[in-house]
Amino acid sequence: MQEKINLSSAACIADLQTVFKDVAKKHPLFMKFLEYYCGYDTAVLSSDPYQIAYSGGKRDVILTIKTIMRDDLLPANIAKQYERILK
């Protein structure tokens, strides 16, 4: 297990993928809570730019987790995408 989170590392993504999938399998209520709290399926009904940015940030959390959990993407490919974003 990685000691430091590095989303541009395939090994770190693989470790996170394992952990997220274990949590989703063993504690589905926790994942449902994250989806609900982060606004995964909820529109932002506000014109306040701060509210929009805050909601977008929360949504980014659950979308990042769901991206890492995908079975059709290899950890190395996900890491390459984050390497480009984090530069």
N, C-alpha and C positions, 0 to 999 in steps of 0.2 A: 504494500500500500504506500502511496506517495505521502510524503510529509508536507509538501507544499503543493498548492493547486496551480497547475500550469496547463491551461486549456489548449496550448499549442503542442503539447506532448501526447503522443498516441498512448503511451503507457498510463498517463494520468486519466485520459478519456476512458480507456479500458477499465481502469479501477473504478471510476465514477459510474460507468455503465453497469458494472457488476453490483455496486452498492444500490444504485437507483432501482434496478430491477428486483433486487432482493427486498428492498423496502416496499415496492409496489406489490410484490407477491405476498409478503407477510403482513403488510399493514395497508390494505387498499383504502381504508378510511383516511389515512394520512395523505395519500395522493389526491383523493377527492377534496380534502380540505385545501391543499395547495391550489388545485384547479379553481376552486370556489374563491378563495381569498385573493389569488393573483388575477382574477377576472378572465380566466381562459375563455369562457363562452359569454362574456358580458360586455356589452357596448358601453362606452363612456358617454354618459348623457349630460355632458357639461361643455360649456364653451370656455371655461376657465383654463388658460394654458398650463397653469401649475397642476391642476387636477388631471389634465390630459397627460402631462409628462409623468406624473406620479403613477397613474394607471398604466401607462406604457412601460414604465420600469418594472412594475409588478408583473405585467404580462410577459416581459422579457425573461423573467426568472423561470416561469413554468415552461415557456417555449424552449429555453435552453435545456432544461431537464428532459423534456420530451424529445428534443433533438438527440441528445446523448443516449437516450434509451432506445432509439430506433434500431431495428434489426437489419434494415436494408442498407445502412451506412457503416462502413468500417471505422474503427477508432482513428486510424491514420488519416482517413479522408476528412473526418470531423476536425481533427487537429490541424490539418492544412487550412481549413476554412478559418479557424480561430487565429491561426498564425497570420493570415492576411488582415484580419480585422484588428488584431492587437498591435500591428506595426505602427 
